[in-house]
Amino acid sequence: MADIHDERATIGWYRTAIASETLQGLNTRSDLKGLLQSGGYLALVCCTGAVSLWSAFTGYWYLTPFLLLLHGTCSTFNINGVHELCHNTVFKSKRLNGFFVRVFGFIGWNDWEWFNASHANHHRYTLHPPRDGEVVLPIVWLSRKGFWQTALWSPLGPYHVVRAAVLKARGCFEDEWTRSIFPEDKPEAIRRLKAWNRFVLIGHAIIVAGSIAAAVITGRWAWLLVPHVVSFSGTYGGWLFYFCNNTQHVGLTDNIPDFRLCCRSMKLPWIVSFLYWHMQYHTEHHMYAAVPCYNLRKLRKCLAHDLPEFKGVIGTWQEIAMILERQKSEPDYQYIHPLPETAQPVLIGNREAEIAAGAVAADPGANCDELNAQAVVDSAARHPA
């Protein structure tokens, strides 16, 4: 396998030209806007969870399944919050970034230590295996069966999230990608990964044990719903998340240095955009990863003349369905987005030539490890001013 930690290996990505002063303004981080997004999302999750528990504790059990579905619908977007906060762009304050990424990482079992290591490579080498092991084409697991397994309730969901945390807490890595981003010669990174997962396991064990104890002591079995609401809300109600998050790269073109062909953006209503942390602007996000999520709409306006057509959810999934159907008979088929007449020509590079030592400077917005103090020191040593 290629040395995925060799940061000299870079890709000469095409990026739509934008005035430096405009980009500087779009890159500006705001604690207020960050609080509105992060605090607003957290408040929404807390409210839907509280209402779900209220219905159970007050005897309105006939409302509980519907309220839980609403709670799960909101909670499954937790990973998008972790994603944005790992980019360290949501807040101007690194402390606020660090606080919220840990809060969301805990309640959603989303391992931000693992995500930092994986996602930095996903941005530097998007759809260029083996350096991008986070998203590998073709994506073959999208199906009606897969949708229904996550849309309403995944009975085995809690088992899978607990098992994954236990394995990482023990330092047991089953998949090749995790072994690649946490090699044995990086013991400090492995130590942080294990420590975080142990913290998550202990915290949620306390929640489960406390809920069982409260149910036994009070005789109110509604307490048993607390872990379902607090600890495992990401295992049900995933229908909307499925329709949003699975559009980003599926069916597109890999091994190409043009984000317009390997990423997909789409239109969403404002409330869904809020839940999704504005990641419907996915091409724009990859092209300029240092732009905070709440500024991506403005970025889209600056780049629209050079990007593929902006489709809605239905149009996007019609496109994906067409691609997946064709891939059944043509496994190697990859869709190439048509570009508007105002766009610059597609950049089709030679993979061996593009991934070359010192090709271009790494995109600073792709660095997702700024929350780790040691990683900042290491990065500064590798890239002195």
C-alpha positions as a printed Julia matrix, in Angstrom:
385×3 Matrix{Float64}:
   0.0    0.0     0.0
   1.12   3.56   -0.71
   2.51   5.57    2.18
  -0.66   7.5     3.0
   1.23   9.57    5.57
   3.62  11.04    3.01
   2.24  14.59    2.77
   4.62  15.34   -0.1
   2.29  13.26   -2.25
  -0.33  15.77   -3.34
  -2.85  16.21   -6.14
  -3.03  19.27   -8.36
  -6.74  19.85   -7.82
  -8.69  22.13  -10.12
 -10.43  24.89   -8.19
 -12.72  27.51   -9.68
 -10.98  30.86   -9.54
 -12.26  33.28   -6.92
 -10.98  36.71   -5.86
  -8.65  36.42   -2.88
 -10.49  39.12   -0.9
 -13.8   37.36   -1.53
 -12.38  34.03   -0.39
 -10.86  35.65    2.66
 -14.27  36.98    3.62
 -15.91  33.58    3.06
 -13.23  31.9     5.18
 -14.07  34.14    8.16
 -15.22  32.14   11.17
 -17.82  33.45   13.59
 -18.49  32.3    17.15
 -22.02  33.69   16.91
 -22.86  31.84   13.68
 -21.14  28.77   15.07
 -23.31  28.88   18.18
 -26.45  29.34   16.11
 -25.59  26.23   14.09
 -24.08  24.03   16.81
 -26.19  25.24   19.71
 -29.32  25.32   17.59
 -28.82  21.77   16.39
 -28.02  20.53   19.91
 -31.1   22.3    21.29
 -33.28  20.7    18.61
 -31.96  17.23   19.46
 -32.48  17.86   23.18
 -36.03  19.12   22.65
 -37.12  16.19   20.48
 -35.56  13.8    22.98
 -37.23  15.53   25.94
 -40.64  15.46   24.27
 -40.19  11.76   23.51
 -39.45  11.02   27.17
 -42.29  13.28   28.31
 -44.77  11.25   26.28
 -43.57   8.05   27.92
 -43.45   9.36   31.48
 -46.89  11.02   31.29
 -48.65   8.03   29.79
 -49.0    9.22   26.21
 -47.36   6.07   24.88
 -49.31   6.22   21.63
 -47.31   9.36   20.75
 -43.92   7.97   21.74
 -43.09   6.03   18.51
 -43.81   9.08   16.35
 -41.82  11.4    18.62
 -38.93   8.94   18.67
 -38.98   8.87   14.87
 -38.72  12.67   14.88
 -35.92  12.54   17.44
 -34.01   9.96   15.41
 -34.53  11.94   12.22
 -32.73  14.89   13.81
 -30.12  12.87   15.72
 -28.8   10.87   12.78
 -27.26  14.06   11.37
 -24.92  14.14   14.37
 -22.03  12.87   12.24
 -22.31  15.95   10.02
 -21.77  18.13   13.07
 -18.69  16.12   14.02
 -17.5   16.43   10.43
 -17.76  20.22   10.36
 -16.25  20.69   13.79
 -13.32  18.43   12.88
 -12.54  20.9    10.09
 -12.15  23.44   12.91
 -14.05  26.04   10.87
 -17.38  26.35   12.7
 -16.1   28.64   15.47
 -13.42  31.27   15.59
 -12.6   29.91   19.04
 -10.75  26.59   18.98
 -12.0   25.9    22.5
 -15.61  26.07   21.35
 -14.77  23.84   18.39
 -13.14  21.37   20.75
 -16.01  21.45   23.22
 -18.77  20.84   20.71
 -16.94  18.16   18.73
 -16.59  16.2    21.96
 -20.24  16.72   22.92
 -21.51  15.54   19.54
 -18.9   12.79   19.37
 -20.07  11.45   22.72
 -23.84  11.51   22.27
 -23.61  10.09   18.74
 -20.79   7.54   19.29
 -18.99   9.35   16.45
 -15.29   8.88   17.03
 -13.79  12.25   16.2
 -10.24  10.98   16.79
 -10.73   8.38   14.06
 -12.56  10.87   11.86
  -9.75  13.41   12.07
  -7.23  10.91   10.78
  -9.47   9.51    8.06
 -11.08  12.68    6.79
  -7.88  14.62    6.28
  -6.86  12.03    3.7
 -10.34  12.01    2.18
  -9.93  15.71    1.38
  -6.34  15.58    0.21
  -6.91  12.54   -2.02
 -10.66  12.49   -2.69
 -11.57   9.25   -4.5
  -7.91   8.47   -5.15
  -7.36   5.02   -3.61
  -5.51   3.78   -1.66
  -4.85   7.16    0.01
  -8.6    7.81    0.34
 -10.04   4.78    2.09
 -13.01   6.66    3.53
 -14.96   6.66    0.25
 -14.12   3.99   -2.31
 -15.99   3.54   -5.57
 -18.09   1.8    -6.65
 -20.53   2.14   -3.77
 -22.6   -1.01   -4.12
 -24.53  -1.19   -0.84
 -27.2    1.4    -1.69
 -30.51  -0.44   -2.11
 -34.14  -0.42   -1.03
 -33.3   -3.07    1.56
 -30.45  -0.95    2.89
 -32.73   2.06    3.11
 -35.42   0.27    5.12
 -32.83  -1.19    7.47
 -31.96   2.32    8.63
 -35.04   4.39    7.77
 -37.18   3.5    10.79
 -35.27   1.36   13.27
 -32.14  -0.76   13.19
 -32.56  -3.41   15.93
 -28.87  -4.35   15.77
 -27.73  -0.74   15.65
 -26.8   -0.47   19.37
 -24.81  -3.71   19.16
 -22.8   -2.46   16.2
 -21.94   0.94   17.72
 -20.94  -0.61   21.06
 -18.89  -3.33   19.38
 -17.03  -0.79   17.23
 -16.19   1.31   20.31
 -15.06  -1.74   22.29
 -12.7   -2.84   19.52
 -11.13   0.6    19.2
 -10.9    0.96   22.98
  -8.84  -2.25   22.96
  -6.76  -1.14   19.97
  -8.16  -3.91   17.77
  -8.55  -2.66   14.2
 -10.42  -5.06   11.92
 -10.33  -3.05    8.69
  -7.3   -2.22    6.58
  -8.12   1.5     6.41
  -8.08   1.96   10.2
  -4.79   0.05   10.42
  -3.42   2.37    7.75
  -4.37   5.63    9.46
  -3.39   4.31   12.9
  -0.16   2.39   12.19
   1.8    0.8    15.01
   4.55   3.39   14.66
   2.14   6.13   15.83
   1.5    5.02   19.44
   0.37   8.45   20.63
  -2.44   8.59   18.04
  -3.51   5.07   19.02
  -3.44   6.03   22.7
  -5.76   9.0    22.08
  -8.11   6.82   20.02
  -8.31   4.18   22.74
  -8.77   6.77   25.5
 -11.65   8.48   23.71
 -13.51   5.24   23.07
 -13.06   4.14   26.67
 -14.5    7.45   27.82
 -17.53   7.0    25.53
 -18.12   3.43   26.69
 -17.9    4.35   30.38
 -20.16   7.38   29.95
 -22.9    5.5    28.15
 -22.58   2.54   30.55
 -23.33   4.95   33.4
 -26.4    6.24   31.53
 -27.69   2.71   30.93
 -26.98   1.53   34.46
 -28.5    4.65   36.01
 -31.66   4.26   33.92
 -32.09   0.63   34.92
 -31.54   1.49   38.57
 -34.07   4.33   38.41
 -36.64   2.01   36.77
 -36.19  -0.64   39.48
 -36.22   1.81   42.38
 -39.2    3.87   41.2
 -41.12   1.14   39.43
 -41.48   3.45   36.43
 -40.32   1.48   33.42
 -40.32   4.57   31.25
 -36.81   5.11   32.6
 -35.68   2.29   30.32
 -36.39   4.55   27.37
 -33.69   7.03   28.47
 -30.73   5.12   26.94
 -32.71   4.71   23.74
 -33.18   8.48   23.56
 -29.79   9.63   24.86
 -27.32   6.9    23.88
 -28.74   5.22   20.8
 -30.71   7.9    18.97
 -28.56   7.38   15.89
 -29.94   3.86   15.36
 -33.43   4.84   14.24
 -35.13   7.47   12.09
 -32.34   7.55    9.5
 -34.57   7.97    6.44
 -33.79  11.64    5.8
 -30.1   11.25    6.56
 -29.97   8.38    4.04
 -31.41  10.58    1.28
 -28.97  13.4     2.05
 -25.64  11.9     3.04
 -25.47   9.1     0.48
 -25.49  11.47   -2.49
 -22.05  12.98   -2.03
 -19.88  10.75   -4.23
 -21.86   7.7    -5.32
 -21.59   6.8    -9.0
 -19.16   9.58   -9.85
 -15.62   9.51  -11.21
 -12.55   8.5    -9.21
  -8.86   9.08   -9.87
  -9.53  12.51  -11.34
  -8.23  15.9   -10.03
 -11.5   17.79  -10.56
 -13.96  18.09   -7.67
 -16.73  18.9   -10.13
 -16.61  15.3   -11.34
 -15.98  13.43   -8.1
 -18.38  15.33   -5.78
 -22.09  16.09   -5.99
 -24.09  19.07   -4.68
 -27.88  19.39   -4.55
 -30.7   21.69   -3.47
 -32.34  21.24   -0.07
 -35.03  23.1     1.92
 -33.54  25.37    4.57
 -34.55  23.22    7.56
 -32.97  20.11    6.02
 -29.9   22.17    5.13
 -29.64  23.16    8.8
 -29.89  19.53    9.97
 -27.35  18.48    7.33
 -24.95  21.24    8.37
 -25.19  22.66    4.81
 -23.32  19.73    3.3
 -25.58  19.75    0.25
 -22.91  22.15   -1.06
 -20.5   19.25   -1.18
 -18.54  20.12   -4.3
 -18.02  23.62   -2.94
 -16.95  22.21    0.42
 -14.28  20.03   -1.18
 -13.09  22.8    -3.46
 -12.61  25.27   -0.58
 -12.62  23.23    2.62
 -11.64  26.15    4.86
 -14.98  27.92    4.25
 -17.33  27.46    7.25
 -20.49  25.5     6.53
 -22.72  28.54    7.11
 -20.92  30.41    4.3
 -21.2   27.66    1.68
 -24.36  29.11    0.17
 -22.5   32.34   -0.59
 -19.6   30.34   -1.97
 -21.99  28.49   -4.27
 -23.13  31.79   -5.79
 -19.52  32.69   -6.56
 -18.79  29.35   -8.22
 -22.14  28.48   -9.84
 -21.05  29.42  -13.38
 -18.38  26.72  -13.26
 -20.28  23.9   -11.53
 -22.69  21.15  -12.67
 -26.46  21.66  -12.58
 -27.91  22.1    -9.09
 -30.65  19.45   -8.78
 -33.16  18.82   -6.03
 -33.44  15.63   -3.98
 -35.73  13.88   -6.48
 -33.62  14.81   -9.49
 -30.44  13.8    -7.66
 -31.79  10.37   -6.76
 -33.12   9.85  -10.26
 -29.58  10.45  -11.46
 -28.15   8.06   -8.87
 -30.73   5.37   -9.71
 -29.8    5.61  -13.37
 -26.1    5.23  -12.55
 -26.61   2.27  -10.21
 -28.85   0.51  -12.72
 -26.26   0.93  -15.47
 -23.49  -0.29  -13.19
 -25.31  -3.62  -12.83
 -24.45  -4.41  -16.46
 -21.37  -2.16  -16.69
 -19.55  -2.45  -13.35
 -16.83  -0.01  -14.44
 -19.25   2.71  -15.54
 -18.73   6.11  -13.88
 -20.9    9.15  -14.43
 -19.3   12.36  -15.69
 -21.26  15.46  -14.76
 -22.1   17.68  -17.74
 -20.88  21.22  -17.14
 -22.52  24.48  -18.25
 -21.19  26.39  -21.25
 -19.72  28.99  -18.88
 -17.55  26.37  -17.14
 -13.86  25.79  -17.62
 -12.97  22.49  -19.35
 -12.82  19.36  -17.25
  -9.4   18.66  -15.78
  -8.54  15.04  -16.44
  -5.13  14.32  -15.01
  -2.85  11.33  -15.1
  -3.0    9.67  -11.72
   0.65   8.76  -11.58
   1.62  12.29  -12.59
  -0.83  14.0   -10.25
   0.14  12.06   -7.15
   3.76  13.18   -7.22
   6.02  14.45   -4.53
   5.68  18.2    -4.17
   3.11  18.62   -6.96
   1.28  21.45   -5.17
   0.95  22.73   -1.64
  -1.6   20.88    0.47
  -4.92  22.63    0.97
  -4.86  23.97    4.55
  -8.64  23.61    4.76
  -8.26  19.86    4.36
  -6.41  19.55    7.65
  -8.87  18.06   10.11
  -6.45  17.43   12.95
  -6.11  20.93   14.4
  -8.0   19.86   17.52
  -5.08  17.64   18.53
  -2.4   19.79   20.12
   0.42  17.42   19.18
  -0.82  17.28   15.59
  -0.58  21.07   15.42
   3.0   20.94   16.64
   3.87  18.18   14.15
   2.22  20.08   11.3
   4.1   23.26   12.16
   7.37  21.35   12.2
   6.66  19.83    8.8
   5.55  23.16    7.27
   7.56  25.98    8.85
   6.45  29.53    8.03
